[in-house]
Amino acid sequence: MRPQTRVGFLVIVLSVISFQTGCRKERPGSAVSQSHTHSHEMAVVRADEGKRAQPASPSVAKAPEADTGQAAQSAVNLMDILDIELKAATEWQAGNEVTFHVEVRNHGEVPVDQIEIQGTIQFGLQDTISEARWTFPVGRLSAGETVSPVLSYVSTKPGIWYVAAAIYQKGELIKATTRTLYIRETEPPKPSEKPEKEAVSLGPPLVDHPERLQRLHPEYPIWLDAEGRAVVMIGQVCQRQAPLELFACLKNSKEHESVVSIDTRAYIVHAGLLALGVEPGRPVQFYPEYRPAEGPEIDVIVAWKDPEGKVHTAPAQQWVRDVRTKQAMSYPWIFTGSQLLTDEETGKQYYYADTTGELICVSNFPSAVLDLPIRSSDSNDALLFEAFTENIPPLGTAVTVILKPKGTNVSQKPSEQGAASTSPTPVESPGEKGPAHPPADKSGVPEQKPAVDRSGNSPME
């Protein structure tokens, strides 16, 4: 009998609507990714809203009499005659259209009726997980026949996708398979490709003693004031009227939900705080139970010029309004230090916040460099903070952002810092929304040098 092939097409597009989260779902036991859904980040269009079948023991089927002309046939174990395989490239880049085939074959000698293919995809992004379910009704699968639904998704962020597909007959699980897809970060422009005017267009930092500033990186507007115990950056106002998940994000990341966008790398900010002798605490934890972020307090100060050229300064909290009280945010920021992510295949480590853009947050994120010490939801319908429009200068205004550690939380003087540095909390994979258990003692964490090289790469690269 000549094999037959049927191909079905299911196209499911993930589109960014406004990024950052809400509901949580339980992780499957085989997955190591986080379980945190940004419900308004993605619009997941399900291919089939049919009832989800429940797993059961493998089915035993008989070929229909109408086709064979026989009164009865010997029972056939469907696990022995049906095969399922996921076919897809393992490596993709953010922005790619990710396509994979789910191939189901009947290599037995009898047809099988009432076959259905069901699947689940968990999109483990840098800081979220969203789940899509789909169903492909096959009906009869003739002897020697193959069906191959094709699914296509648009990847919006780096991360790990866990794809599972299974064959069902009348609600009973016959056979299943899984595959892991890695969505890599798109390579940033090389330093030489960045227009030189971009780094200087915002003007000099608005500080009292510019002569004390030491540039931390030749390509980014970020400095260390060792004597004044501060890390100094320059950004721009990017939002004045919006619900907030961040106060400050990295440039070209989450400007739609941040007040200030800063052209730097997050690991450089981390290194600058280390150089001041500040040791990070630990990021927020969501599994197995919620634990708030911990770390030393950091004062965040903003400075800007009005249209007449007069310099103004204010605590950054004055630009963030509590949606419940309509007053300026009263909580301090703390240095949690983000995390190191380890690529399962290559062993390469990279700095979590550099993949998410989450620099100074007002919603809890395990990738945050600075977070709040309270429980602050990033669900779109439960955000605690919004832009304090009346206090924020016009869009595009250059803003100097100054990070100053509280003196009581500084464990060393800058001169004592030397080689003693603390790396971000490591996690096993980029899919985690938070470590599944409290981080290991820092003595077991590989030492991370705070120095910043001139290549534009983080020390982990």
C-alpha positions as CSV (number, residue, x, y, z in Angstrom):
1,M,0.0,0.0,0.0
2,R,1.4,3.4,-1.0
3,P,1.8,5.7,2.1
4,Q,-0.5,8.7,2.1
5,T,0.3,12.0,3.6
6,R,-2.1,14.7,4.8
7,V,-0.8,18.1,5.8
8,G,-2.8,20.5,7.9
9,F,-1.9,24.1,8.7
10,L,-2.4,25.9,12.0
11,V,-1.0,29.4,12.3
12,I,-0.8,31.0,15.7
13,V,0.7,34.4,16.0
14,L,2.0,35.8,19.3
15,S,1.8,39.6,19.2
16,V,3.1,42.1,21.7
17,I,0.2,44.2,23.0
18,S,1.7,45.8,26.0
19,F,4.0,43.4,27.9
20,Q,4.0,42.2,31.5
21,T,1.8,40.0,33.3
22,G,-0.8,38.5,35.4
23,C,-1.8,35.0,35.9
24,R,0.4,32.1,36.9
25,K,0.1,28.5,35.8
26,E,1.5,25.4,37.4
27,R,4.7,24.1,35.8
28,P,4.7,20.6,34.3
29,G,7.1,18.3,36.1
30,S,9.4,18.0,33.1
31,A,9.8,21.7,32.5
32,V,12.4,23.9,34.1
33,S,11.0,27.1,32.8
34,Q,9.1,29.8,34.8
35,S,5.4,29.7,35.1
36,H,4.4,33.4,34.9
37,T,2.1,34.7,32.2
38,H,2.1,38.2,30.8
39,S,-1.5,38.0,29.8
40,H,-1.6,41.3,28.0
41,E,1.8,40.8,26.4
42,M,0.6,38.2,24.1
43,A,-2.6,37.5,22.2
44,V,-2.5,33.7,21.8
45,V,-5.0,32.5,19.2
46,R,-5.9,28.9,19.8
47,A,-6.3,26.8,16.8
48,D,-9.1,24.8,18.3
49,E,-11.2,25.6,21.4
50,G,-12.4,22.0,21.7
51,K,-12.5,20.1,25.0
52,R,-9.1,19.1,26.3
53,A,-8.9,15.3,26.5
54,Q,-7.6,13.8,29.7
55,P,-4.7,11.3,29.6
56,A,-5.6,7.7,30.1
57,S,-4.0,4.3,29.4
58,P,-3.2,3.3,25.8
59,S,-6.2,2.3,23.8
60,V,-6.9,-0.9,22.0
61,A,-8.8,-0.6,18.7
62,K,-10.4,-2.8,16.2
63,A,-10.7,-2.0,12.5
64,P,-14.3,-1.2,11.4
65,E,-16.2,-4.0,9.9
66,A,-17.5,-1.8,7.1
67,D,-14.0,-1.5,5.7
68,T,-12.8,-5.0,6.1
69,G,-16.0,-7.0,5.6
70,Q,-15.0,-9.2,8.6
71,A,-17.3,-9.7,11.6
72,A,-14.4,-9.0,14.0
73,Q,-10.7,-8.4,14.0
74,S,-7.9,-9.1,16.5
75,A,-7.3,-6.2,18.8
76,V,-4.4,-4.0,17.9
77,N,-2.3,-2.0,20.4
78,L,-2.3,1.5,19.1
79,M,1.0,2.3,20.8
80,D,2.6,-0.3,18.5
81,I,1.2,1.1,15.3
82,L,1.0,4.8,15.8
83,D,4.1,7.1,16.0
84,I,4.3,10.8,16.7
85,E,7.3,13.1,16.1
86,L,8.0,16.8,16.4
87,K,10.2,18.2,13.7
88,A,11.7,21.6,14.1
89,A,15.1,23.4,14.2
90,T,16.3,23.7,17.8
91,E,17.9,27.2,17.4
92,W,15.9,30.4,16.5
93,Q,16.4,34.1,17.0
94,A,13.9,36.5,18.6
95,G,11.7,37.9,15.8
96,N,11.8,34.7,13.8
97,E,8.7,32.9,12.6
98,V,9.1,29.6,14.4
99,T,7.7,26.7,12.4
100,F,7.4,23.0,13.3
101,H,5.7,19.9,12.1
102,V,3.8,17.4,14.2
103,E,4.0,14.2,12.2
104,V,1.7,11.3,13.1
105,R,2.0,7.9,11.2
106,N,0.0,4.8,11.2
107,H,2.4,2.0,10.2
108,G,0.0,-0.7,11.0
109,E,-2.2,-2.7,8.6
110,V,-5.5,-1.5,9.8
111,P,-7.1,2.0,9.8
112,V,-7.7,3.8,13.1
113,D,-10.7,6.0,13.7
114,Q,-11.4,9.0,15.9
115,I,-7.8,10.1,16.1
116,E,-7.0,13.6,17.4
117,I,-3.7,15.4,17.9
118,Q,-3.4,17.7,20.9
119,G,-0.5,19.9,21.9
120,T,0.8,22.4,24.4
121,I,3.5,25.1,24.0
122,Q,4.9,26.9,27.0
123,F,6.6,30.0,25.9
124,G,9.3,30.5,28.5
125,L,10.5,34.0,27.8
126,Q,13.1,35.9,29.8
127,D,10.6,36.7,32.5
128,T,7.3,35.1,31.7
129,I,5.7,31.9,30.6
130,S,2.6,31.8,28.5
131,E,0.8,28.7,27.4
132,A,-0.9,27.9,24.1
133,R,-3.0,24.8,23.5
134,W,-4.1,23.5,20.2
135,T,-6.1,20.6,18.7
136,F,-6.0,19.0,15.3
137,P,-8.8,16.6,14.5
138,V,-7.6,13.8,12.3
139,G,-10.5,11.4,12.2
140,R,-9.6,8.3,10.4
141,L,-5.9,7.5,9.9
142,S,-5.6,4.8,7.2
143,A,-3.0,2.1,7.3
144,G,0.3,3.5,6.1
145,E,-1.0,7.1,6.2
146,T,0.8,10.1,7.7
147,V,-0.6,13.4,8.8
148,S,1.6,16.4,9.5
149,P,0.0,19.6,10.9
150,V,2.3,22.6,10.5
151,L,2.3,25.2,13.3
152,S,3.8,28.7,13.0
153,Y,4.5,31.2,15.8
154,V,6.2,34.5,15.8
155,S,8.8,34.7,18.6
156,T,8.8,38.0,20.4
157,K,11.5,37.6,23.0
158,P,14.4,35.3,23.8
159,G,13.7,32.3,26.0
160,I,12.9,28.6,25.9
161,W,9.8,27.0,24.4
162,Y,8.6,23.6,25.6
163,V,6.5,21.9,23.0
164,A,4.5,18.8,23.7
165,A,2.2,16.9,21.3
166,A,0.1,13.8,21.8
167,I,-2.2,11.3,20.0
168,Y,-5.6,10.8,21.5
169,Q,-8.4,8.5,20.6
170,K,-11.8,9.1,22.2
171,G,-10.2,11.0,25.1
172,E,-7.5,8.4,25.8
173,L,-3.8,9.2,25.5
174,I,-2.1,6.9,23.1
175,K,1.4,8.4,22.7
176,A,3.2,11.7,23.3
177,T,6.4,13.5,22.5
178,T,8.2,16.7,23.5
179,R,10.8,19.0,22.1
180,T,12.7,22.0,23.4
181,L,13.3,25.1,21.2
182,Y,15.8,27.8,22.1
183,I,15.0,31.4,21.1
184,R,18.2,33.3,21.2
185,E,18.6,37.0,21.7
186,T,19.2,39.0,18.5
187,E,22.8,40.2,18.4
188,P,23.0,43.9,19.4
189,P,24.7,46.3,17.1
190,K,28.5,46.4,17.4
191,P,29.8,49.4,19.2
192,S,31.3,50.7,16.0
193,E,27.9,50.6,14.3
194,K,26.3,53.0,16.9
195,P,26.3,56.6,15.7
196,E,28.6,58.6,17.9
197,K,26.2,61.4,18.3
198,E,23.7,59.1,19.9
199,A,25.9,58.7,23.0
200,V,26.4,62.4,23.5
201,S,23.1,63.9,22.3
202,L,21.6,64.1,25.8
203,G,24.3,66.4,27.1
204,P,26.6,66.0,30.1
205,P,25.3,64.5,33.4
206,L,23.7,67.0,35.8
207,V,25.8,66.6,38.9
208,D,27.5,69.0,41.3
209,H,31.0,67.6,40.7
210,P,31.4,66.3,37.2
211,E,35.2,66.3,37.6
212,R,34.8,63.3,40.0
213,L,33.1,61.1,37.4
214,Q,34.8,58.1,35.9
215,R,33.3,56.6,32.8
216,L,32.3,53.0,33.3
217,H,32.0,52.2,29.6
218,P,33.2,54.1,26.5
219,E,30.0,53.4,24.6
220,Y,27.4,54.2,27.2
221,P,26.6,57.3,29.3
222,I,27.2,55.8,32.7
223,W,29.8,56.9,35.3
224,L,31.1,56.1,38.7
225,D,31.5,58.8,41.4
226,A,33.5,57.0,44.0
227,E,33.9,60.0,46.3
228,G,30.3,60.9,46.1
229,R,29.3,57.2,46.3
230,A,27.0,57.2,43.3
231,V,26.4,55.6,39.9
232,V,25.4,58.2,37.4
233,M,23.5,57.5,34.1
234,I,21.7,59.6,31.5
235,G,18.3,58.7,30.0
236,Q,15.2,60.2,28.5
237,V,11.6,60.6,29.6
238,C,9.7,58.0,27.6
239,Q,6.3,57.9,29.3
240,R,4.2,60.4,31.2
241,Q,0.7,58.8,31.2
242,A,0.8,55.0,31.6
243,P,0.5,52.2,34.1
244,L,4.0,51.3,35.2
245,E,5.9,48.1,35.7
246,L,9.3,49.9,35.7
247,F,10.6,53.3,36.6
248,A,13.6,52.9,34.3
249,C,14.2,50.4,31.5
250,L,17.1,49.7,29.1
251,K,16.9,51.5,25.8
252,N,14.7,49.8,23.2
253,S,13.1,47.4,25.6
254,K,10.0,48.4,27.7
255,E,9.5,52.1,27.1
256,H,5.8,51.6,26.9
257,E,5.6,50.9,30.7
258,S,8.6,52.9,32.0
259,V,9.1,56.6,32.8
260,V,12.7,56.7,31.8
261,S,14.7,54.8,29.1
262,I,18.5,54.6,29.7
263,D,21.1,53.7,27.1
264,T,23.3,51.3,29.0
265,R,23.7,47.6,29.8
266,A,22.3,46.3,33.1
267,Y,25.5,44.4,34.1
268,I,27.4,47.7,34.0
269,V,25.0,49.2,36.6
270,H,25.5,46.1,38.7
271,A,29.3,46.4,38.4
272,G,29.1,50.1,39.4
273,L,27.2,49.3,42.6
274,L,29.7,46.6,43.4
275,A,32.5,49.1,42.9
276,L,30.9,51.2,45.7
277,G,31.0,48.2,48.0
278,V,27.3,47.4,47.8
279,E,26.5,43.7,47.9
280,P,23.2,42.6,46.2
281,G,20.5,40.7,48.0
282,R,18.3,38.3,46.2
283,P,15.6,38.6,43.6
284,V,11.9,38.0,44.2
285,Q,11.1,34.3,44.4
286,F,7.8,32.7,43.2
287,Y,8.4,29.0,43.7
288,P,7.6,27.0,45.8
289,E,6.2,30.0,47.5
290,Y,6.4,33.8,47.2
291,R,9.3,35.5,48.9
292,P,9.8,39.2,48.4
293,A,13.0,40.6,47.0
294,E,15.8,41.5,49.4
295,G,18.8,43.8,49.3
296,P,20.3,47.0,50.4
297,E,18.3,50.2,49.8
298,I,19.4,52.4,46.9
299,D,18.3,56.1,46.6
300,V,17.3,56.9,43.1
301,I,17.5,60.6,42.2
302,V,16.6,62.3,39.0
303,A,17.9,65.6,37.7
304,W,16.7,67.5,34.6
305,K,16.5,71.0,33.1
306,D,13.4,72.9,32.4
307,P,12.9,74.9,29.2
308,E,14.6,77.9,30.8
309,G,17.7,75.8,31.6
310,K,17.1,75.6,35.3
311,V,18.2,72.3,36.9
312,H,15.7,70.5,39.1
313,T,16.2,67.4,41.2
314,A,13.8,65.0,42.9
315,P,13.6,61.5,44.3
316,A,12.5,59.2,41.5
317,Q,9.5,58.2,43.7
318,Q,8.0,61.6,42.9
319,W,7.5,60.5,39.3
320,V,5.6,57.3,40.3
321,R,2.1,57.5,41.7
322,D,0.3,54.9,43.8
323,V,-2.9,54.1,42.0
324,R,-4.7,53.5,45.3
325,T,-3.7,56.6,47.2
326,K,-2.9,58.9,44.2
327,Q,0.2,59.9,46.2
328,A,3.8,59.6,45.2
329,M,5.3,56.1,45.8
330,S,6.7,55.8,49.3
331,Y,8.6,52.5,49.0
332,P,12.4,52.4,48.5
333,W,14.2,50.5,45.9
334,I,16.6,47.7,46.8
335,F,19.6,46.2,45.0
336,T,18.6,42.6,44.2
337,G,21.2,42.1,41.5
338,S,19.2,40.3,38.9
339,Q,20.5,36.7,38.1
340,L,22.9,34.9,35.9
341,L,21.3,32.6,33.3
342,T,23.0,29.5,32.1
343,D,22.4,28.1,28.6
344,E,21.8,24.4,29.0
345,E,23.5,23.5,25.7
346,T,26.5,25.8,25.6
347,G,27.0,26.5,29.3
348,K,27.3,30.2,28.5
349,Q,26.2,32.6,31.3
350,Y,24.6,35.9,30.7
351,Y,23.0,38.7,32.8
352,Y,19.2,38.3,33.1
353,A,18.3,42.0,33.1
354,D,20.2,42.5,29.9
355,T,17.8,40.3,28.1
356,T,14.6,41.8,29.6
357,G,15.5,45.5,29.9
358,E,14.2,45.5,33.6
359,L,16.6,47.9,35.3
360,I,14.6,49.7,38.0
361,C,11.2,48.1,38.6
362,V,8.0,48.9,40.4
363,S,6.5,45.4,39.7
364,N,8.4,42.4,40.9
365,F,10.7,40.7,38.5
366,P,13.5,38.1,39.2
367,S,15.5,39.8,36.5
368,A,15.4,43.3,38.1
369,V,18.6,45.0,39.1
370,L,16.6,47.2,41.5
371,D,13.2,46.1,42.8
372,L,10.7,46.9,45.5
373,P,10.8,45.1,48.8
374,I,7.0,44.6,48.7
375,R,4.7,42.3,46.7
376,S,3.9,44.3,43.5
377,S,1.9,42.6,40.8
378,D,2.7,42.9,37.2
379,S,-0.7,41.8,36.1
380,N,-2.2,44.4,33.8
381,D,-5.4,44.7,35.9
382,A,-3.6,44.8,39.2
383,L,-0.7,47.2,38.7
384,L,0.0,49.3,41.8
385,F,1.7,52.2,40.1
386,E,1.3,54.7,37.3
387,A,3.2,57.7,35.9
388,F,2.8,60.8,38.1
389,T,2.1,62.9,35.0
390,E,2.1,66.3,36.8
391,N,5.6,65.8,38.1
392,I,7.3,64.5,35.0
393,P,8.9,66.8,32.4
394,P,8.0,66.6,28.7
395,L,8.7,63.5,26.7
396,G,12.2,63.3,25.4
397,T,13.7,65.4,28.2
398,A,17.2,64.3,29.1
399,V,17.3,62.9,32.7
400,T,20.3,62.2,34.9
401,V,19.6,59.2,37.0
402,I,21.7,58.9,40.2
403,L,21.9,55.7,42.3
404,K,23.2,56.3,45.8
405,P,23.4,53.4,48.3
406,K,22.1,54.0,51.8
407,G,25.2,54.3,54.0
408,T,24.0,51.8,56.6
409,N,23.6,49.2,53.9
410,V,27.1,49.5,52.4
411,S,29.3,46.6,53.6
412,Q,32.6,47.9,52.4
413,K,34.3,51.2,51.5
414,P,35.1,51.6,47.8
415,S,38.8,51.2,48.5
416,E,38.2,47.9,50.2
417,Q,36.2,46.4,47.4
418,G,39.0,45.2,45.3
419,A,38.6,41.6,44.1
420,A,35.8,40.9,46.6
421,S,32.7,41.1,44.4
422,T,29.3,39.3,44.3
423,S,27.8,37.9,41.2
424,P,24.1,37.8,40.5
425,T,22.1,34.9,41.7
426,P,22.6,32.0,39.3
427,V,19.7,30.0,37.9
428,E,19.6,26.9,35.8
429,S,17.9,28.2,32.7
430,P,16.5,31.3,31.1
431,G,12.9,30.1,31.6
432,E,12.7,30.6,35.3
433,K,10.4,33.3,36.7
434,G,12.3,32.8,40.0
435,P,14.4,30.2,41.6
436,A,12.5,27.1,42.6
437,H,14.2,27.3,46.0
438,P,16.1,30.0,47.8
439,P,19.5,30.7,46.2
440,A,22.5,28.9,47.4
441,D,24.9,30.5,49.8
442,K,26.9,33.2,48.1
443,S,30.1,31.3,48.9
444,G,29.2,28.8,46.3
445,V,28.6,31.4,43.6
446,P,31.4,31.9,41.0
447,E,33.2,35.2,41.6
448,Q,32.2,38.0,39.2
449,K,34.6,40.8,38.5
450,P,33.0,44.2,38.5
451,A,35.4,45.6,35.9
452,V,33.8,46.5,32.6
453,D,35.7,45.6,29.5
454,R,35.9,47.8,26.4
455,S,34.2,45.3,24.0
456,G,30.7,46.1,25.1
457,N,30.2,42.5,26.4
458,S,29.2,41.6,29.9
459,P,31.8,39.8,32.1
460,M,29.7,36.7,31.7
461,E,30.1,36.6,27.9
